[in-house]
Amino acid sequence: MRILVVDDEPFCLTLTYKFLRENNHSVVTASQVDEALQILETIEFDLVITDILMPNTNGTELIRHIKASNKPIPVLAMTGGFENAQADYLIEAEMFADAAVSKPLHKDQFLEIVEALGNA
């Protein structure tokens, strides 16, 4: 499966990339929404995984753009949020994305969700 991963936190981006590559997925990464939108113009993906809280433009805007496109792609939203607001951000993510997970990621659960979305 070809997957675009968008996250402004280098550690999370690298970890997500590693999890997916270990499971034989083709992965492209972006560290901000503007970069992801440019990539989406030139490459087709089977799934987009995006963080919600990012500087400048947040992941919710990316999800809205994807859902409004001619080729809506399944989206998995991730959020760690601030410790006391994590639940609120997860609820927001679930409102727009096809699925949502909270950080830190639990590898097996994360990959199970990825596979389910890719086979939908």
Helices and strands as residue ranges (DSSP letters): E 2-6, H 10-22, E 26-30, H 33-42, E 47-51, H 59-68, E 75-79, H 86-96, E 99-102, H 107-118
